[in-house]
Amino acid sequence: MPSLSLPNAFKDLEPLAASGWALATERERNSKHYASTMAELQEVYDTLLPRIDDILEYLNNFPLDDMPEDAKRLLHLSFALAEINVAVERYHQVTVPNGFDTNRFPSLHPFPPQAGEMT
């Protein structure tokens, strides 16, 4: 089983990683979002929002294509906040009106792009 550890300053967020919110792809995050209840989304939002400035400040210490694994997990966890914020802040429901199924738009490139790939 892969490690779910986060950098020491963010150990308190490891339960979110353990519950499946530190996902590498937008498709995985979207699936997790829509498989969750509004209460679960609210809990993730309430946990991450107060920490997001510290998270981003920490992540800015690393190049995107050469992050330590624990920092990469933290980055993926921060993406969860981006995934759910509209549902929590604007619509107060899991589904977003006039949204679209992201499974219709598969990513063709890994994140971050590998050396030599076009961006």
C-alpha positions in Angstrom: 0.0 0.0 0.0 1.4 3.4 -0.9 2.4 5.8 1.9 -0.1 8.4 2.9 2.3 10.5 4.9 2.5 14.3 4.5 5.2 16.7 5.4 5.6 17.1 9.2 3.9 20.5 9.4 0.8 18.9 7.8 0.5 15.6 9.7 -2.9 16.8 11.0 -4.2 16.5 7.4 -3.2 12.8 7.0 -6.7 11.6 7.8 -7.9 13.3 4.6 -5.2 11.6 2.6 -6.1 8.3 4.3 -9.7 8.7 3.4 -8.8 9.1 -0.2 -8.6 12.8 -0.9 -5.0 13.0 -2.0 -5.7 12.0 -5.6 -3.3 12.6 -8.5 -5.8 13.1 -11.4 -8.7 15.4 -11.9 -10.8 12.4 -13.0 -10.1 10.7 -9.7 -10.8 13.8 -7.7 -14.1 14.4 -9.6 -15.1 10.8 -8.9 -14.3 11.1 -5.2 -16.3 14.4 -5.2 -19.4 12.9 -6.7 -19.2 9.8 -4.6 -19.2 11.9 -1.4 -22.0 13.3 0.7 -22.4 17.1 1.2 -21.3 16.6 4.8 -18.1 14.9 3.7 -17.4 17.7 1.2 -18.0 20.3 3.9 -15.6 18.5 6.3 -12.8 18.5 3.7 -13.5 22.1 2.9 -13.5 23.2 6.5 -10.3 21.3 7.2 -8.3 22.5 4.1 -9.5 26.1 3.7 -7.8 27.4 6.9 -4.5 25.7 5.9 -4.4 26.5 2.2 -2.1 29.5 2.5 0.4 27.5 4.6 0.1 24.6 2.1 0.8 26.8 -0.9 3.7 28.6 0.9 5.2 25.3 1.7 4.7 23.9 -1.8 6.3 26.9 -3.4 9.6 25.7 -2.0 9.8 22.9 -4.6 9.8 22.8 -8.4 6.7 21.2 -9.7 8.5 18.5 -11.5 10.8 17.5 -8.6 8.8 17.5 -5.4 9.4 15.0 -2.6 6.6 12.4 -2.5 5.1 13.8 0.7 4.9 17.2 -0.8 3.4 15.8 -3.9 0.7 14.2 -1.8 0.1 17.5 -0.1 -0.3 19.1 -3.5 -2.8 16.5 -4.6 -4.7 17.0 -1.3 -4.8 20.8 -2.0 -6.4 20.0 -5.4 -9.3 18.5 -3.5 -10.2 21.9 -2.2 -10.2 23.2 -5.8 -12.4 20.3 -6.8 -15.1 20.8 -4.2 -15.1 24.6 -3.5 -17.9 25.5 -6.0 -20.2 22.8 -4.6 -19.6 23.9 -1.1 -19.4 27.7 -1.5 -22.0 28.3 -4.2 -24.4 25.5 -4.6 -24.5 23.8 -1.2 -25.0 20.4 -3.0 -22.7 17.7 -4.3 -23.7 18.2 -7.9 -23.1 21.5 -9.7 -25.9 22.7 -11.9 -24.9 22.9 -15.6 -21.8 20.9 -14.8 -20.5 18.3 -17.2 -19.2 14.7 -16.8 -15.5 15.1 -16.7 -15.2 11.4 -17.9 -16.1 12.8 -21.3 -12.8 14.8 -21.4 -9.9 12.4 -20.6 -6.5 13.9 -19.9 -4.0 13.0 -22.6 -0.9 14.0 -20.7 0.4 13.1 -17.2 0.7 15.8 -14.6 3.3 17.3 -14.5 4.4 16.9 -18.2 7.4 14.6 -18.5 10.7 15.8 -19.8 10.5 16.4 -23.6 6.7 16.5 -23.7 4.9 19.5 -25.1 2.9 21.4 -22.6 
